[in-house]
Amino acid sequence: MTDNENILLESFFKEAAQQQIEDNGFTERVMESLPSKTVSRGHRLARLWTWFCLSVGLILFLVLGCWESLKDSMMVLFAAGATSVEVLLTTIPTADLQVNPLLVVLFVAVVGVYLPYRTYRKLSAAL
């Protein structure tokens, strides 16, 4: 654009910004027609149902002794991960690669701790 066109555009928008348009009560009518902020009966029932199902699930989890199963599963998962790291650290010296075991442990820590944490943060921010 040329300087003359820029000057014309600036003057046009400067004049337009100074104009006042009367709404004749339009804003007030729109604000009055908006739904109130009170929680509807359906929302309250949905929340109540969610809490009920969560409570029943938690009680069943504790009564049926699922905690031990979850704990055992986590121990098996941890043992499998530790075994995988052990195999990795044992087989690295057989290769001609120069790898620092500290870097391998650091890498495993980043993949096992930081990435799930970051994913959790992004998901919780999205919700």
Backbone as XML, in Angstrom:
<?xml version="1.0"?>
<chain id="A" units="angstrom">
  <residue number="1" name="MET">
    <atom name="N" x="0.831" y="-1.182" z="0.000"/>
    <atom name="CA" x="0.000" y="0.000" z="0.000"/>
    <atom name="C" x="0.877" y="1.248" z="0.000"/>
  </residue>
  <residue number="2" name="THR">
    <atom name="N" x="0.305" y="2.256" z="-0.532"/>
    <atom name="CA" x="1.042" y="3.526" z="-0.555"/>
    <atom name="C" x="0.733" y="4.306" z="0.712"/>
  </residue>
  <residue number="3" name="ASP">
    <atom name="N" x="1.510" y="5.363" z="0.900"/>
    <atom name="CA" x="1.312" y="6.201" z="2.091"/>
    <atom name="C" x="-0.046" y="6.892" z="2.069"/>
  </residue>
  <residue number="4" name="ASN">
    <atom name="N" x="-0.495" y="7.277" z="0.873"/>
    <atom name="CA" x="-1.793" y="7.949" z="0.764"/>
    <atom name="C" x="-2.922" y="7.008" z="1.192"/>
  </residue>
  <residue number="5" name="GLU">
    <atom name="N" x="-2.851" y="5.747" z="0.770"/>
    <atom name="CA" x="-3.877" y="4.773" z="1.163"/>
    <atom name="C" x="-3.854" y="4.527" z="2.666"/>
  </residue>
  <residue number="6" name="ASN">
    <atom name="N" x="-2.671" y="4.461" z="3.240"/>
    <atom name="CA" x="-2.560" y="4.275" z="4.692"/>
    <atom name="C" x="-3.184" y="5.443" z="5.442"/>
  </residue>
  <residue number="7" name="ILE">
    <atom name="N" x="-2.949" y="6.645" z="4.957"/>
    <atom name="CA" x="-3.507" y="7.829" z="5.612"/>
    <atom name="C" x="-5.027" y="7.812" z="5.522"/>
  </residue>
  <residue number="8" name="LEU">
    <atom name="N" x="-5.563" y="7.441" z="4.346"/>
    <atom name="CA" x="-7.013" y="7.374" z="4.187"/>
    <atom name="C" x="-7.627" y="6.309" z="5.107"/>
  </residue>
  <residue number="9" name="LEU">
    <atom name="N" x="-6.981" y="5.142" z="5.189"/>
    <atom name="CA" x="-7.483" y="4.089" z="6.069"/>
    <atom name="C" x="-7.459" y="4.515" z="7.531"/>
  </residue>
  <residue number="10" name="GLU">
    <atom name="N" x="-6.374" y="5.134" z="7.947"/>
    <atom name="CA" x="-6.273" y="5.585" z="9.337"/>
    <atom name="C" x="-7.333" y="6.618" z="9.662"/>
  </residue>
  <residue number="11" name="SER">
    <atom name="N" x="-7.585" y="7.534" z="8.752"/>
    <atom name="CA" x="-8.605" y="8.554" z="9.024"/>
    <atom name="C" x="-10.000" y="7.928" z="9.056"/>
  </residue>
  <residue number="12" name="PHE">
    <atom name="N" x="-10.248" y="6.946" z="8.171"/>
    <atom name="CA" x="-11.551" y="6.280" z="8.164"/>
    <atom name="C" x="-11.806" y="5.552" z="9.477"/>
  </residue>
  <residue number="13" name="PHE">
    <atom name="N" x="-10.823" y="4.790" z="9.934"/>
    <atom name="CA" x="-11.006" y="4.039" z="11.172"/>
    <atom name="C" x="-11.006" y="4.948" z="12.392"/>
  </residue>
  <residue number="14" name="LYS">
    <atom name="N" x="-10.314" y="6.075" z="12.307"/>
    <atom name="CA" x="-10.329" y="7.021" z="13.426"/>
    <atom name="C" x="-11.722" y="7.624" z="13.579"/>
  </residue>
  <residue number="15" name="GLU">
    <atom name="N" x="-12.352" y="7.957" z="12.452"/>
    <atom name="CA" x="-13.712" y="8.488" z="12.504"/>
    <atom name="C" x="-14.699" y="7.419" z="12.965"/>
  </residue>
  <residue number="16" name="ALA">
    <atom name="N" x="-14.517" y="6.174" z="12.494"/>
    <atom name="CA" x="-15.433" y="5.099" z="12.864"/>
    <atom name="C" x="-15.332" y="4.776" z="14.351"/>
  </residue>
  <residue number="17" name="ALA">
    <atom name="N" x="-14.147" y="4.890" z="14.921"/>
    <atom name="CA" x="-13.958" y="4.584" z="16.333"/>
    <atom name="C" x="-14.625" y="5.624" z="17.229"/>
  </residue>
  <residue number="18" name="GLN">
    <atom name="N" x="-14.822" y="6.833" z="16.717"/>
    <atom name="CA" x="-15.415" y="7.893" z="17.521"/>
    <atom name="C" x="-16.939" y="7.879" z="17.483"/>
  </residue>
  <residue number="19" name="GLN">
    <atom name="N" x="-17.532" y="7.095" z="16.584"/>
    <atom name="CA" x="-18.984" y="7.059" z="16.475"/>
    <atom name="C" x="-19.581" y="6.229" z="17.602"/>
  </residue>
  <residue number="20" name="GLN">
    <atom name="N" x="-20.713" y="6.638" z="18.076"/>
    <atom name="CA" x="-21.461" y="5.911" z="19.093"/>
    <atom name="C" x="-22.765" y="5.422" z="18.473"/>
  </residue>
  <residue number="21" name="ILE">
    <atom name="N" x="-23.041" y="4.140" z="18.619"/>
    <atom name="CA" x="-24.278" y="3.573" z="18.085"/>
    <atom name="C" x="-25.205" y="3.309" z="19.260"/>
  </residue>
  <residue number="22" name="GLU">
    <atom name="N" x="-26.404" y="3.872" z="19.177"/>
    <atom name="CA" x="-27.391" y="3.673" z="20.234"/>
    <atom name="C" x="-27.983" y="2.270" z="20.099"/>
  </residue>
  <residue number="23" name="ASP">
    <atom name="N" x="-28.083" y="1.573" z="21.214"/>
    <atom name="CA" x="-28.639" y="0.218" z="21.152"/>
    <atom name="C" x="-30.089" y="0.165" z="21.607"/>
  </residue>
  <residue number="24" name="ASN">
    <atom name="N" x="-30.632" y="1.275" z="22.075"/>
    <atom name="CA" x="-32.041" y="1.367" z="22.481"/>
    <atom name="C" x="-32.443" y="0.253" z="23.438"/>
  </residue>
  <residue number="25" name="GLY">
    <atom name="N" x="-31.596" y="-0.057" z="24.394"/>
    <atom name="CA" x="-31.902" y="-1.068" z="25.405"/>
    <atom name="C" x="-31.657" y="-2.499" z="24.943"/>
  </residue>
  <residue number="26" name="PHE">
    <atom name="N" x="-31.015" y="-2.666" z="23.773"/>
    <atom name="CA" x="-30.771" y="-4.013" z="23.249"/>
    <atom name="C" x="-29.891" y="-4.830" z="24.199"/>
  </residue>
  <residue number="27" name="THR">
    <atom name="N" x="-28.857" y="-4.223" z="24.734"/>
    <atom name="CA" x="-27.939" y="-4.926" z="25.621"/>
    <atom name="C" x="-28.667" y="-5.428" z="26.861"/>
  </residue>
  <residue number="28" name="GLU">
    <atom name="N" x="-29.496" y="-4.595" z="27.453"/>
    <atom name="CA" x="-30.232" y="-4.996" z="28.640"/>
    <atom name="C" x="-31.191" y="-6.145" z="28.341"/>
  </residue>
  <residue number="29" name="ARG">
    <atom name="N" x="-31.860" y="-6.100" z="27.179"/>
    <atom name="CA" x="-32.789" y="-7.174" z="26.820"/>
    <atom name="C" x="-32.048" y="-8.497" z="26.622"/>
  </residue>
  <residue number="30" name="VAL">
    <atom name="N" x="-30.877" y="-8.428" z="26.006"/>
    <atom name="CA" x="-30.099" y="-9.658" z="25.799"/>
    <atom name="C" x="-29.651" y="-10.219" z="27.136"/>
  </residue>
  <residue number="31" name="MET">
    <atom name="N" x="-29.164" y="-9.374" z="28.028"/>
    <atom name="CA" x="-28.696" y="-9.833" z="29.330"/>
    <atom name="C" x="-29.843" y="-10.434" z="30.146"/>
  </residue>
  <residue number="32" name="GLU">
    <atom name="N" x="-31.036" y="-9.885" z="30.036"/>
    <atom name="CA" x="-32.180" y="-10.428" z="30.759"/>
    <atom name="C" x="-32.630" y="-11.766" z="30.194"/>
  </residue>
  <residue number="33" name="SER">
    <atom name="N" x="-32.426" y="-11.984" z="28.900"/>
    <atom name="CA" x="-32.881" y="-13.234" z="28.293"/>
    <atom name="C" x="-31.889" y="-14.383" z="28.478"/>
  </residue>
  <residue number="34" name="LEU">
    <atom name="N" x="-30.686" y="-14.095" z="28.973"/>
    <atom name="CA" x="-29.719" y="-15.163" z="29.212"/>
    <atom name="C" x="-30.181" y="-16.038" z="30.368"/>
  </residue>
  <residue number="35" name="PRO">
    <atom name="N" x="-29.877" y="-17.339" z="30.309"/>
    <atom name="CA" x="-30.298" y="-18.211" z="31.416"/>
    <atom name="C" x="-29.570" y="-17.836" z="32.710"/>
  </residue>
  <residue number="36" name="SER">
    <atom name="N" x="-30.233" y="-18.109" z="33.821"/>
    <atom name="CA" x="-29.626" y="-17.778" z="35.111"/>
    <atom name="C" x="-28.463" y="-18.716" z="35.390"/>
  </residue>
  <residue number="37" name="LYS">
    <atom name="N" x="-27.618" y="-18.332" z="36.313"/>
    <atom name="CA" x="-26.429" y="-19.107" z="36.634"/>
    <atom name="C" x="-26.703" y="-20.221" z="37.631"/>
  </residue>
  <residue number="38" name="THR">
    <atom name="N" x="-27.920" y="-20.368" z="38.068"/>
    <atom name="CA" x="-28.223" y="-21.429" z="39.017"/>
    <atom name="C" x="-28.112" y="-22.785" z="38.329"/>
  </residue>
  <residue number="39" name="VAL">
    <atom name="N" x="-27.745" y="-23.769" z="39.103"/>
    <atom name="CA" x="-27.582" y="-25.115" z="38.573"/>
    <atom name="C" x="-28.953" y="-25.749" z="38.417"/>
  </residue>
  <residue number="40" name="SER">
    <atom name="N" x="-29.218" y="-26.296" z="37.250"/>
    <atom name="CA" x="-30.526" y="-26.887" z="36.999"/>
    <atom name="C" x="-30.668" y="-28.219" z="37.743"/>
  </residue>
  <residue number="41" name="ARG">
    <atom name="N" x="-31.878" y="-28.695" z="37.798"/>
    <atom name="CA" x="-32.165" y="-29.943" z="38.498"/>
    <atom name="C" x="-31.444" y="-31.108" z="37.819"/>
  </residue>
  <residue number="42" name="GLY">
    <atom name="N" x="-31.380" y="-31.096" z="36.498"/>
    <atom name="CA" x="-30.698" y="-32.160" z="35.767"/>
    <atom name="C" x="-29.218" y="-32.222" z="36.082"/>
  </residue>
  <residue number="43" name="HIS">
    <atom name="N" x="-28.591" y="-31.056" z="36.192"/>
    <atom name="CA" x="-27.162" y="-31.030" z="36.543"/>
    <atom name="C" x="-26.942" y="-31.561" z="37.948"/>
  </residue>
  <residue number="44" name="ARG">
    <atom name="N" x="-27.843" y="-31.177" z="38.870"/>
    <atom name="CA" x="-27.702" y="-31.669" z="40.239"/>
    <atom name="C" x="-27.865" y="-33.177" z="40.307"/>
  </residue>
  <residue number="45" name="LEU">
    <atom name="N" x="-28.829" y="-33.716" z="39.561"/>
    <atom name="CA" x="-29.027" y="-35.162" z="39.539"/>
    <atom name="C" x="-27.829" y="-35.873" z="38.907"/>
  </residue>
  <residue number="46" name="ALA">
    <atom name="N" x="-27.262" y="-35.279" z="37.867"/>
    <atom name="CA" x="-26.089" y="-35.888" z="37.230"/>
    <atom name="C" x="-24.908" y="-35.917" z="38.192"/>
  </residue>
  <residue number="47" name="ARG">
    <atom name="N" x="-24.704" y="-34.839" z="38.917"/>
    <atom name="CA" x="-23.615" y="-34.805" z="39.898"/>
    <atom name="C" x="-23.850" y="-35.816" z="41.018"/>
  </residue>
  <residue number="48" name="LEU">
    <atom name="N" x="-25.094" y="-35.875" z="41.489"/>
    <atom name="CA" x="-25.437" y="-36.815" z="42.543"/>
    <atom name="C" x="-25.219" y="-38.249" z="42.067"/>
  </residue>
  <residue number="49" name="TRP">
    <atom name="N" x="-25.618" y="-38.565" z="40.858"/>
    <atom name="CA" x="-25.436" y="-39.906" z="40.301"/>
    <atom name="C" x="-23.948" y="-40.228" z="40.163"/>
  </residue>
  <residue number="50" name="THR">
    <atom name="N" x="-23.164" y="-39.257" z="39.736"/>
    <atom name="CA" x="-21.725" y="-39.472" z="39.602"/>
    <atom name="C" x="-21.100" y="-39.790" z="40.947"/>
  </residue>
  <residue number="51" name="TRP">
    <atom name="N" x="-21.449" y="-39.007" z="41.967"/>
    <atom name="CA" x="-20.892" y="-39.257" z="43.302"/>
    <atom name="C" x="-21.357" y="-40.604" z="43.850"/>
  </residue>
  <residue number="52" name="PHE">
    <atom name="N" x="-22.606" y="-40.973" z="43.599"/>
    <atom name="CA" x="-23.123" y="-42.258" z="44.053"/>
    <atom name="C" x="-22.345" y="-43.410" z="43.411"/>
  </residue>
  <residue number="53" name="CYS">
    <atom name="N" x="-22.174" y="-43.347" z="42.093"/>
    <atom name="CA" x="-21.445" y="-44.418" z="41.395"/>
    <atom name="C" x="-19.992" y="-44.486" z="41.842"/>
  </residue>
  <residue number="54" name="LEU">
    <atom name="N" x="-19.368" y="-43.339" z="42.044"/>
    <atom name="CA" x="-17.994" y="-43.302" z="42.522"/>
    <atom name="C" x="-17.891" y="-43.923" z="43.909"/>
  </residue>
  <residue number="55" name="SER">
    <atom name="N" x="-18.831" y="-43.605" z="44.785"/>
    <atom name="CA" x="-18.814" y="-44.163" z="46.144"/>
    <atom name="C" x="-19.028" y="-45.668" z="46.126"/>
  </residue>
  <residue number="56" name="VAL">
    <atom name="N" x="-19.993" y="-46.128" z="45.344"/>
    <atom name="CA" x="-20.251" y="-47.564" z="45.256"/>
    <atom name="C" x="-19.034" y="-48.292" z="44.696"/>
  </residue>
  <residue number="57" name="GLY">
    <atom name="N" x="-18.426" y="-47.721" z="43.664"/>
    <atom name="CA" x="-17.232" y="-48.340" z="43.092"/>
    <atom name="C" x="-16.088" y="-48.411" z="44.082"/>
  </residue>
  <residue number="58" name="LEU">
    <atom name="N" x="-15.873" y="-47.355" z="44.848"/>
    <atom name="CA" x="-14.812" y="-47.336" z="45.850"/>
    <atom name="C" x="-15.090" y="-48.344" z="46.962"/>
  </residue>
  <residue number="59" name="ILE">
    <atom name="N" x="-16.336" y="-48.408" z="47.408"/>
    <atom name="CA" x="-16.689" y="-49.377" z="48.461"/>
    <atom name="C" x="-16.483" y="-50.804" z="47.960"/>
  </residue>
  <residue number="60" name="LEU">
    <atom name="N" x="-16.936" y="-51.098" z="46.743"/>
    <atom name="CA" x="-16.737" y="-52.432" z="46.179"/>
    <atom name="C" x="-15.254" y="-52.746" z="46.014"/>
  </residue>
  <residue number="61" name="PHE">
    <atom name="N" x="-14.474" y="-51.755" z="45.610"/>
    <atom name="CA" x="-13.038" y="-51.941" z="45.454"/>
    <atom name="C" x="-12.404" y="-52.357" z="46.776"/>
  </residue>
  <residue number="62" name="LEU">
    <atom name="N" x="-12.804" y="-51.690" z="47.856"/>
    <atom name="CA" x="-12.234" y="-51.998" z="49.166"/>
    <atom name="C" x="-12.783" y="-53.294" z="49.749"/>
  </residue>
  <residue number="63" name="VAL">
    <atom name="N" x="-14.092" y="-53.529" z="49.610"/>
    <atom name="CA" x="-14.712" y="-54.713" z="50.200"/>
    <atom name="C" x="-14.241" y="-55.988" z="49.507"/>
  </residue>
  <residue number="64" name="LEU">
    <atom name="N" x="-14.121" y="-55.956" z="48.206"/>
    <atom name="CA" x="-13.736" y="-57.158" z="47.461"/>
    <atom name="C" x="-12.227" y="-57.417" z="47.486"/>
  </residue>
  <residue number="65" name="GLY">
    <atom name="N" x="-11.479" y="-56.580" z="48.147"/>
    <atom name="CA" x="-10.042" y="-56.804" z="48.291"/>
    <atom name="C" x="-9.257" y="-56.578" z="47.014"/>
  </residue>
  <residue number="66" name="CYS">
    <atom name="N" x="-9.724" y="-55.673" z="46.196"/>
    <atom name="CA" x="-9.030" y="-55.394" z="44.937"/>
    <atom name="C" x="-7.709" y="-54.671" z="45.161"/>
  </residue>
  <residue number="67" name="TRP">
    <atom name="N" x="-7.532" y="-54.087" z="46.331"/>
    <atom name="CA" x="-6.295" y="-53.369" z="46.626"/>
    <atom name="C" x="-5.092" y="-54.301" z="46.522"/>
  </residue>
  <residue number="68" name="GLU">
    <atom name="N" x="-5.237" y="-55.515" z="47.041"/>
    <atom name="CA" x="-4.132" y="-56.482" z="46.980"/>
    <atom name="C" x="-3.823" y="-56.849" z="45.536"/>
  </residue>
  <residue number="69" name="SER">
    <atom name="N" x="-4.847" y="-57.041" z="44.737"/>
    <atom name="CA" x="-4.633" y="-57.366" z="43.320"/>
    <atom name="C" x="-3.937" y="-56.217" z="42.601"/>
  </residue>
  <residue number="70" name="LEU">
    <atom name="N" x="-4.370" y="-54.993" z="42.880"/>
    <atom name="CA" x="-3.740" y="-53.827" z="42.261"/>
    <atom name="C" x="-2.294" y="-53.715" z="42.700"/>
  </residue>
  <residue number="71" name="LYS">
    <atom name="N" x="-2.048" y="-53.933" z="43.996"/>
    <atom name="CA" x="-0.681" y="-53.861" z="44.513"/>
    <atom name="C" x="0.196" y="-54.938" z="43.872"/>
  </residue>
  <residue number="72" name="ASP">
    <atom name="N" x="-0.315" y="-56.153" z="43.763"/>
    <atom name="CA" x="0.443" y="-57.237" z="43.136"/>
    <atom name="C" x="0.729" y="-56.933" z="41.669"/>
  </residue>
  <residue number="73" name="SER">
    <atom name="N" x="-0.254" y="-56.395" z="40.972"/>
    <atom name="CA" x="-0.059" y="-56.045" z="39.563"/>
    <atom name="C" x="1.008" y="-54.972" z="39.402"/>
  </residue>
  <residue number="74" name="MET">
    <atom name="N" x="0.991" y="-53.988" z="40.278"/>
    <atom name="CA" x="1.997" y="-52.923" z="40.213"/>
    <atom name="C" x="3.393" y="-53.471" z="40.519"/>
  </residue>
  <residue number="75" name="MET">
    <atom name="N" x="3.484" y="-54.404" z="41.446"/>
    <atom name="CA" x="4.782" y="-55.009" z="41.757"/>
    <atom name="C" x="5.308" y="-55.812" z="40.571"/>
  </residue>
  <residue number="76" name="VAL">
    <atom name="N" x="4.419" y="-56.560" z="39.897"/>
    <atom name="CA" x="4.830" y="-57.315" z="38.715"/>
    <atom name="C" x="5.284" y="-56.360" z="37.623"/>
  </residue>
  <residue number="77" name="LEU">
    <atom name="N" x="4.555" y="-55.269" z="37.438"/>
    <atom name="CA" x="4.936" y="-54.277" z="36.432"/>
    <atom name="C" x="6.285" y="-53.657" z="36.764"/>
  </residue>
  <residue number="78" name="PHE">
    <atom name="N" x="6.498" y="-53.318" z="38.030"/>
    <atom name="CA" x="7.775" y="-52.735" z="38.442"/>
    <atom name="C" x="8.913" y="-53.736" z="38.252"/>
  </residue>
  <residue number="79" name="ALA">
    <atom name="N" x="8.676" y="-54.996" z="38.602"/>
    <atom name="CA" x="9.710" y="-56.025" z="38.435"/>
    <atom name="C" x="10.040" y="-56.225" z="36.963"/>
  </residue>
  <residue number="80" name="ALA">
    <atom name="N" x="9.028" y="-56.201" z="36.115"/>
    <atom name="CA" x="9.277" y="-56.347" z="34.679"/>
    <atom name="C" x="10.086" y="-55.170" z="34.148"/>
  </residue>
  <residue number="81" name="GLY">
    <atom name="N" x="9.777" y="-53.970" z="34.610"/>
    <atom name="CA" x="10.541" y="-52.803" z="34.186"/>
    <atom name="C" x="11.979" y="-52.865" z="34.674"/>
  </residue>
  <residue number="82" name="ALA">
    <atom name="N" x="12.164" y="-53.280" z="35.935"/>
    <atom name="CA" x="13.519" y="-53.401" z="36.477"/>
    <atom name="C" x="14.302" y="-54.472" z="35.733"/>
  </residue>
  <residue number="83" name="THR">
    <atom name="N" x="13.643" y="-55.571" z="35.394"/>
    <atom name="CA" x="14.312" y="-56.635" z="34.639"/>
    <atom name="C" x="14.705" y="-56.139" z="33.253"/>
  </residue>
  <residue number="84" name="SER">
    <atom name="N" x="13.848" y="-55.373" z="32.618"/>
    <atom name="CA" x="14.166" y="-54.827" z="31.297"/>
    <atom name="C" x="15.375" y="-53.904" z="31.358"/>
  </residue>
  <residue number="85" name="VAL">
    <atom name="N" x="15.429" y="-53.064" z="32.379"/>
    <atom name="CA" x="16.579" y="-52.165" z="32.534"/>
    <atom name="C" x="17.836" y="-52.983" z="32.819"/>
  </residue>
  <residue number="86" name="GLU">
    <atom name="N" x="17.710" y="-54.010" z="33.644"/>
    <atom name="CA" x="18.861" y="-54.858" z="33.954"/>
    <atom name="C" x="19.386" y="-55.549" z="32.695"/>
  </residue>
  <residue number="87" name="VAL">
    <atom name="N" x="18.485" y="-56.074" z="31.879"/>
    <atom name="CA" x="18.895" y="-56.723" z="30.635"/>
    <atom name="C" x="19.551" y="-55.706" z="29.711"/>
  </residue>
  <residue number="88" name="LEU">
    <atom name="N" x="18.997" y="-54.514" z="29.642"/>
    <atom name="CA" x="19.576" y="-53.470" z="28.800"/>
    <atom name="C" x="20.985" y="-53.123" z="29.258"/>
  </residue>
  <residue number="89" name="LEU">
    <atom name="N" x="21.148" y="-52.930" z="30.569"/>
    <atom name="CA" x="22.476" y="-52.568" z="31.087"/>
    <atom name="C" x="23.464" y="-53.734" z="30.968"/>
  </residue>
  <residue number="90" name="THR">
    <atom name="N" x="22.975" y="-54.962" z="30.991"/>
    <atom name="CA" x="23.855" y="-56.131" z="30.870"/>
    <atom name="C" x="24.306" y="-56.326" z="29.433"/>
  </residue>
  <residue number="91" name="THR">
    <atom name="N" x="23.429" y="-56.083" z="28.483"/>
    <atom name="CA" x="23.767" y="-56.335" z="27.079"/>
    <atom name="C" x="24.472" y="-55.170" z="26.412"/>
  </residue>
  <residue number="92" name="ILE">
    <atom name="N" x="24.438" y="-53.991" z="27.000"/>
    <atom name="CA" x="25.114" y="-52.851" z="26.375"/>
    <atom name="C" x="26.624" y="-53.079" z="26.245"/>
  </residue>
  <residue number="93" name="PRO">
    <atom name="N" x="27.310" y="-53.622" z="27.263"/>
    <atom name="CA" x="28.756" y="-53.806" z="27.095"/>
    <atom name="C" x="29.130" y="-54.776" z="25.974"/>
  </residue>
  <residue number="94" name="THR">
    <atom name="N" x="28.242" y="-55.666" z="25.548"/>
    <atom name="CA" x="28.563" y="-56.582" z="24.455"/>
    <atom name="C" x="28.557" y="-55.886" z="23.111"/>
  </residue>
  <residue number="95" name="ALA">
    <atom name="N" x="27.915" y="-54.725" z="23.041"/>
    <atom name="CA" x="27.915" y="-53.963" z="21.793"/>
    <atom name="C" x="29.133" y="-53.057" z="21.781"/>
  </residue>
  <residue number="96" name="ASP">
    <atom name="N" x="29.447" y="-52.553" z="20.623"/>
    <atom name="CA" x="30.601" y="-51.658" z="20.489"/>
    <atom name="C" x="30.235" y="-50.208" z="20.782"/>
  </residue>
  <residue number="97" name="LEU">
    <atom name="N" x="29.091" y="-49.995" z="21.371"/>
    <atom name="CA" x="28.646" y="-48.644" z="21.685"/>
    <atom name="C" x="29.193" y="-48.213" z="23.040"/>
  </residue>
  <residue number="98" name="GLN">
    <atom name="N" x="29.559" y="-46.967" z="23.124"/>
    <atom name="CA" x="30.001" y="-46.400" z="24.396"/>
    <atom name="C" x="28.808" y="-45.661" z="25.007"/>
  </residue>
  <residue number="99" name="VAL">
    <atom name="N" x="28.150" y="-46.300" z="25.968"/>
    <atom name="CA" x="26.954" y="-45.722" z="26.588"/>
    <atom name="C" x="27.193" y="-45.588" z="28.078"/>
  </residue>
  <residue number="100" name="ASN">
    <atom name="N" x="26.882" y="-44.427" z="28.587"/>
    <atom name="CA" x="27.008" y="-44.167" z="30.004"/>
    <atom name="C" x="25.757" y="-44.704" z="30.714"/>
  </residue>
  <residue number="101" name="PRO">
    <atom name="N" x="25.907" y="-45.640" z="31.657"/>
    <atom name="CA" x="24.716" y="-46.179" z="32.343"/>
    <atom name="C" x="23.906" y="-45.108" z="33.060"/>
  </residue>
  <residue number="102" name="LEU">
    <atom name="N" x="24.552" y="-44.048" z="33.521"/>
    <atom name="CA" x="23.835" y="-42.960" z="34.174"/>
    <atom name="C" x="22.877" y="-42.287" z="33.195"/>
  </residue>
  <residue number="103" name="LEU">
    <atom name="N" x="23.306" y="-42.138" z="31.946"/>
    <atom name="CA" x="22.427" y="-41.550" z="30.941"/>
    <atom name="C" x="21.241" y="-42.470" z="30.639"/>
  </residue>
  <residue number="104" name="VAL">
    <atom name="N" x="21.486" y="-43.774" z="30.669"/>
    <atom name="CA" x="20.391" y="-44.720" z="30.436"/>
    <atom name="C" x="19.373" y="-44.611" z="31.562"/>
  </residue>
  <residue number="105" name="VAL">
    <atom name="N" x="19.828" y="-44.545" z="32.787"/>
    <atom name="CA" x="18.921" y="-44.415" z="33.933"/>
    <atom name="C" x="18.171" y="-43.093" z="33.852"/>
  </residue>
  <residue number="106" name="LEU">
    <atom name="N" x="18.861" y="-42.024" z="33.477"/>
    <atom name="CA" x="18.218" y="-40.725" z="33.321"/>
    <atom name="C" x="17.146" y="-40.779" z="32.235"/>
  </residue>
  <residue number="107" name="PHE">
    <atom name="N" x="17.458" y="-41.435" z="31.129"/>
    <atom name="CA" x="16.499" y="-41.583" z="30.037"/>
    <atom name="C" x="15.266" y="-42.364" z="30.509"/>
  </residue>
  <residue number="108" name="VAL">
    <atom name="N" x="15.483" y="-43.439" z="31.221"/>
    <atom name="CA" x="14.369" y="-44.242" z="31.730"/>
    <atom name="C" x="13.527" y="-43.408" z="32.699"/>
  </residue>
  <residue number="109" name="ALA">
    <atom name="N" x="14.176" y="-42.582" z="33.521"/>
    <atom name="CA" x="13.435" y="-41.739" z="34.465"/>
    <atom name="C" x="12.581" y="-40.712" z="33.720"/>
  </residue>
  <residue number="110" name="VAL">
    <atom name="N" x="13.127" y="-40.142" z="32.668"/>
    <atom name="CA" x="12.358" y="-39.152" z="31.897"/>
    <atom name="C" x="11.165" y="-39.812" z="31.235"/>
  </residue>
  <residue number="111" name="VAL">
    <atom name="N" x="11.392" y="-40.955" z="30.613"/>
    <atom name="CA" x="10.300" y="-41.637" z="29.915"/>
    <atom name="C" x="9.277" y="-42.182" z="30.906"/>
  </residue>
  <residue number="112" name="GLY">
    <atom name="N" x="9.726" y="-42.677" z="32.041"/>
    <atom name="CA" x="8.812" y="-43.296" z="32.998"/>
    <atom name="C" x="8.119" y="-42.337" z="33.929"/>
  </residue>
  <residue number="113" name="VAL">
    <atom name="N" x="8.693" y="-41.139" z="34.160"/>
    <atom name="CA" x="8.113" y="-40.216" z="35.140"/>
    <atom name="C" x="7.669" y="-38.903" z="34.498"/>
  </residue>
  <residue number="114" name="TYR">
    <atom name="N" x="8.571" y="-38.245" z="33.789"/>
    <atom name="CA" x="8.267" y="-36.907" z="33.289"/>
    <atom name="C" x="7.202" y="-36.918" z="32.195"/>
  </residue>
  <residue number="115" name="LEU">
    <atom name="N" x="7.317" y="-37.813" z="31.230"/>
    <atom name="CA" x="6.363" y="-37.818" z="30.124"/>
    <atom name="C" x="4.937" y="-38.138" z="30.581"/>
  </residue>
  <residue number="116" name="PRO">
    <atom name="N" x="4.733" y="-39.135" z="31.459"/>
    <atom name="CA" x="3.355" y="-39.327" z="31.953"/>
    <atom name="C" x="2.848" y="-38.130" z="32.760"/>
  </residue>
  <residue number="117" name="TYR">
    <atom name="N" x="3.734" y="-37.498" z="33.530"/>
    <atom name="CA" x="3.328" y="-36.322" z="34.307"/>
    <atom name="C" x="2.903" y="-35.189" z="33.383"/>
  </residue>
  <residue number="118" name="ARG">
    <atom name="N" x="3.682" y="-34.955" z="32.332"/>
    <atom name="CA" x="3.364" y="-33.889" z="31.386"/>
    <atom name="C" x="2.053" y="-34.193" z="30.666"/>
  </residue>
  <residue number="119" name="THR">
    <atom name="N" x="1.852" y="-35.451" z="30.299"/>
    <atom name="CA" x="0.607" y="-35.840" z="29.642"/>
    <atom name="C" x="-0.577" y="-35.610" z="30.579"/>
  </residue>
  <residue number="120" name="TYR">
    <atom name="N" x="-0.407" y="-35.967" z="31.865"/>
    <atom name="CA" x="-1.472" y="-35.745" z="32.845"/>
    <atom name="C" x="-1.790" y="-34.256" z="32.962"/>
  </residue>
  <residue number="121" name="ARG">
    <atom name="N" x="-0.767" y="-33.422" z="32.998"/>
    <atom name="CA" x="-0.987" y="-31.986" z="33.119"/>
    <atom name="C" x="-1.735" y="-31.428" z="31.913"/>
  </residue>
  <residue number="122" name="LYS">
    <atom name="N" x="-1.358" y="-31.890" z="30.707"/>
    <atom name="CA" x="-2.043" y="-31.400" z="29.506"/>
    <atom name="C" x="-3.480" y="-31.871" z="29.480"/>
  </residue>
  <residue number="123" name="LEU">
    <atom name="N" x="-3.723" y="-33.118" z="29.872"/>
    <atom name="CA" x="-5.092" y="-33.614" z="29.878"/>
    <atom name="C" x="-5.944" y="-32.904" z="30.914"/>
  </residue>
  <residue number="124" name="SER">
    <atom name="N" x="-5.372" y="-32.667" z="32.105"/>
    <atom name="CA" x="-6.153" y="-31.990" z="33.135"/>
    <atom name="C" x="-6.408" y="-30.540" z="32.769"/>
  </residue>
  <residue number="125" name="ALA">
    <atom name="N" x="-5.479" y="-29.909" z="32.035"/>
    <atom name="CA" x="-5.701" y="-28.542" z="31.596"/>
    <atom name="C" x="-6.780" y="-28.488" z="30.516"/>
  </residue>
  <residue number="126" name="ALA">
    <atom name="N" x="-6.848" y="-29.535" z="29.703"/>
    <atom name="CA" x="-7.847" y="-29.556" z="28.636"/>
    <atom name="C" x="-9.239" y="-29.783" z="29.191"/>
  </residue>
  <residue number="127" name="LEU">
    <atom name="N" x="-9.342" y="-30.485" z="30.304"/>
    <atom name="CA" x="-10.652" y="-30.737" z="30.889"/>
    <atom name="C" x="-11.044" y="-29.553" z="31.721"/>
  </residue>
</chain>
